[in-house]
Amino acid sequence: MRGLRKSFGTHEVIHGVSIDIADGEFVTLVGPSGCGKSTLLRMIAGLEEITVGELQIDGRRVNDMPPKERDIAMVFQNYALYPHMTAKENMSFSLRLRRAPKSEIDAAANRASAILALDDLLERYPRQLSGGQRQRVAMGRAIVRDPKVFLFDEPLSNLDAKLRVAMRGEIKELHQRLKTTTIYVTHDQVEAMTMADRIVVMRDGTVEQTGVPLELYDSPANQFVATFIGSPAMNLIEGKLGSAAGKPIFVTDNGARLPLASAPGASDGRPVVYGVRPEHFSVAEDGLAVTVAVVEPMGSETQLMARFDGQQIVGTFRERLAPRPGDTIHLRPDISKVHLFDRQTGARL
């Protein structure tokens, strides 16, 4: 993708996006609703015209090429199955349109069915299938075409939580088996983190950061990426930089002090935002005094919401804590994992 822009009338929704996706790579486009990720996917598919810029697939410029000639297959959020066709007929429809020989159609449908464990469902109609089964049929329809690129547009958002986790694994396993280039759109950062080789974080029609999942988690380019990647979201506390006894410190707007491992030189008084992830707190006597608001025991961990310096902060702990709302406990941030952001631009310092 080279400088892709998309306008609806005078309103521009994609603002010069440039991304390279390697052959066989699994790339996730992630961002909040309305950020332009589905529009970008539809531009790749040929379902939306490109206003400005160039799109190449396998070295060919495809801007003016109709969808059927781009050698891509798309899996939609709402499955988009023909209700009057069986699962097998839905999966093989594109081959029948091409007037492929029956032996080829049967072989392709049976191969996709075996990969997705659909053998017992081939003669059922969509109304006789569960949401997860319909989505597998939609994926089978894409596999049958053996395309250069798979496009997934929020394919799991209509499924319940348990099924989403199972289907996430199935799609990742499918990619590892077929090694087909895959572009996957989601607003769920957990899906993005667990499935992608590389993540593209979008906001308001622009790319905020591109990188492997742990790179975005450990080194977010800005405050937006820091809060979007990671669950629960990173805690952000506003204040300014200072020093005490020759060491850098962070001072909140209300005067509370938080420790720092390092800070940019000659920056005393600079307005910044102090970021610490919930899992980077530990309970320690010499930590920050916080007032417990809510305790959420989750079995494998305990999530705790507390008040500090007039703000709500969240901590996640592997140990089973049992404070009561209103109790005061002390939390110590891991200063080696604290992030500082410029308060005006949001860029990570």
Secondary structure, DSSP 4 states (H G I P E B T S, - for coil): -EEEEEEETTEEEEEEE-----TT-EEEEE-STTSSHHHHHHHHHTSS--SEEE-EETTEE-TTS-GGGS-EEEE-TT----TTS-HHHHHHHHHHHTT--HHHHHHHHHHHHHHTT-GGGTT--GGGS-HHHHHHHHHHHHHHT--SEEEEESTTTTS-HHHHHHHHHHHHHHHHHH--EEEEEES-HHHHHHH-SEEEEEETTEEEEEE-HHHHHHS-SBHHHHHHSSSSPPEEEEEEEEEETTEEEEEETTS-EEE-S---TT-TT-EEEEEE-GGGEEEEEEEEEEEEEEEEE-SS-EEEEEEETTEEEEEEESS-----TT-EEEEEE-GGG-EEEETTT-BB-
